[in-house]
Structure formats: structure tokens, C-alpha cells
């Protein structure tokens, strides 16, 4: 029965160490991804925080533009000097709708964060 020489054993050991290093590198990459998505301390992860900030910015632009458009529409119809209640109602409706949308966005962000946390935490358990 032939046995491998010392050179072959050294090559095999070196290959094994390379595999271990590659495996550790993959674990580190996975951990970096998880850290960007998971936050179990009650807050939002960096990824979800950025998404929420983008969504809130878009909501703010949408509702301020809608109120401005409605007020321009009043002016175009010759009602630019209409009773202040009409203009105030448009502005207040825009502010109210914007608040409702932003509240919904925050709720969605925390729901998304919970899903990410649960997914990340159940994988190792299974």
C-alpha cells in the first residue's frame, strides 16, 4: 500500500487552510450584510433607515407640490384672493395627508425591520 509523501501532505494541508480562510471570508461577508440589515436593539438598521429617509423625502415633495398645485389652480380660476379658509383648507389637508403618509412609512419601515430580523435569526436556528 502506497502512502502519500511529505510534499503531498503539505499541499493537502495548505489547501485545507486555504479552504478555511475562504470559508471565514464568506462568513465575514455574510456578517457584514447581516449587520447592514439586522438591528435587534429596537431601532432601524442602516439599510432600512436609508429607505425610510428616501420615502419620507418623496412623501414631503409629493404633498407640498400637491398643495401648491391646488393653490395655483385657485389662482387660475380667479380665486387667488378667495376667502383664506379655502386656501388654509388646502394647506391643512396637504399637511394632514403628508403626516398620515409619513406615519405609514415609519410603520412599514419597522415592519420591514422585524421581517429582516426574524429571517436572519431563524436561519441559524433551522
N, C-alpha and C positions, 0 to 999 in steps of 0.2 A: 504494500500500500504506500503510495507516494504522499508526501506531505509538502505543503507549500513552504517555500523558503522564507528567510527573514525579510527579503525585499518585498515579496508578495504580501506578507503580513503587515508590513509598514504601509504599503499602498492601501490596503484594505482599512487599516486604522485611520489613515489620513482621509480617505473617502468618507468614513463614518463620522469623523469630526466635521468635515465639510457639510454633511447632511444635517448634523446637529446645529451648526451655525446657520444654515439656510432655514431650518425649522424655527430657530429662535428669531430670525429676521422676520419670518412670516407672522409669528406670534406678536412681535413688536408692531408690525404694520397693522394687524388686526386690532391691537390695543389702542393705537393712535386713532383709528377710525371710530372705535367704540367711544373713546374719550370725547370725540367731537360730537357724537350723537347722544350719549347717555349722561344723565345727571340725576342721581338718586338723592340729592340733598334738598330737593323741593323746588329748585329753580329750573331754568331752561338751559339746555346745552348750547354751545356756541352756534351750532348749525340751526337749531330751531329759533334761537334769538335773532339771527340774521334774517331768517324767513319772516318772522313776525314783524321786524322793523321794516322790511320791504313792503309787506302787506299793509301795514299801518300808513306808510308813506303814500301808497297808491290810494288808500281809502280817503286820506286827507285831501289829496288832489281832486279826487272824483267829486266829493261833496262840496268843496269850495267852488269848483268850476260849475257845478250844477246850480248853486245859489247865484253865482254871478250871471250865469246864462238866463236864469229866470228873471233877475232884476233888469238885465238888458232887454229881455222880451217885454217887460212892462214899459220901459222907455220907448221902445219901438212902436208900441201901441198908444203912445201919448200919455201913458200913466206914470211917467218918471217922477212926477210930483204928486202921485196918488197919496191918499192918507197913509201915514207912516205905519199903520197897523199891517197893511198888506205887505210892505217890504220887510217889516220885522217878522211877520209870519213866515215868509220865505226863508229868511235867515235862520230863524229858530227851528224850522223844520229841517233845514240842512244840518244844523248843529246836532239836533236830536238824532237824526238818521246816521250821522257820522259816529256819534257816540255808541249807538246800538251796533253798528258795524265793527267798531274797534273792540267793543266788549266781546262780540262774537269771535273776532280774530284771536283775542287772548285766550278765550275758551278753547278754540281749535288748536292753538299752539300747545296748551297744556295737555290736551287730549293726545296730540301727536307725540309729545314727550313721553307720556305714560305708555303709549304703544311701543315706542322705541325702547324704553326701559324694560318693559315686560318681555319684549322679543329678545333683547340682549341678555337678560337674566335667566330666561327659561332655556336658552340654548345650552349653556354649560350643564344645567341640571339634567336635561334629557340625555 
